[in-house]
Amino acid sequence: MEGCVMGITEHNQNGLVYLTADSFEAAGGVVHAFSTRKGGVSKGTFATLNLGIRRGDDPNLVRENYRILCGALGLPLERIVCSNQVHGNEVRTVTRKDAGKGLFYPVDYETDGLVTNQADLPLAVFSADCIPILLYDPVSQSIGAVHAGWRGTALKIAALAVEKMGLEYGAASENILAAVGPGLSQCCFESDGDVPDAMERAYGAPVRRYIAKKGRKWYLDLKGINAHCLESAGVPAGHISVSEDCTRCHPEKYWSHRATGKDRGSMAAVISLKRKGI
């Protein structure tokens, strides 16, 4: 698989629209998806597939949305583990004691990254412009899910998740597959100078190719910077799939904070190891 750049595929299952990474599908042994806002039961502001558990939506409708997604993917709804994101660089090791946190039990931690090597323990991170990243090592049979806003990107959370998988499960970075999901693309990531300054402090001069200035504003390719971060951590470029979809450009398909502000739902990126023999 090394050197073979594989892409992102969109699926529509009875109106439920989600994306998967071709490389993960080819490797087998894992179930994953990047959700969109299509295919759920939420109403009004949250119509239809809101998976954000703290957005103000009816909790019963959010659980039903998860039931729809997990049913389509064949995932155990009652075991899904959610994140309580704070735009930091904490990566949490998830065990069976965490099963159900977020949907059925309180989340008693703050983290923007989750890793595990336990089968049938789905990990979920949320986004609505920030960059969701899924990781899979088919050799050590370990996985990770990362939420990377610009602050988390500057803190190199994607690389820290790769490192965590290595420390906890013996995952070698050269074996890891990565999928960078839909998020704010460079066309719409407008910022002041503080954001590019933070990136250059973190990554040095090589990051400049992902930054462009137009007038008084700067535009950043946050997906590209995260791919660069993963490569710097030892993940081969050919193992990294990147969605081209910009969430702000397609508010009819994705939740976008920049498009609609706080009155919105959230997407989820989910990943789970299959039990052996399945």
Salt bridges, closest charged atoms under 4 A:
GLU10 OE1 - LYS253 NZ 2.41
GLU25 OE2 - HIS32 ND1 3.77
GLU64 OE2 - ARG67 NH2 2.61
ASP98 OD1 - ARG92 NH2 2.92
ASP98 OD1 - LYS101 NZ 2.91
ASP108 OD1 - LYS101 NZ 3.02
ASP112 OD2 - HIS147 ND1 2.59
ASP120 OD2 - ARG275 NE 2.47
ASP192 OD1 - LYS217 NZ 2.60
GLU200 OE2 - ARG208 NH2 2.55
ASP245 OD2 - LYS253 NZ 3.28
GLU252 OE2 - HIS250 ND1 3.51
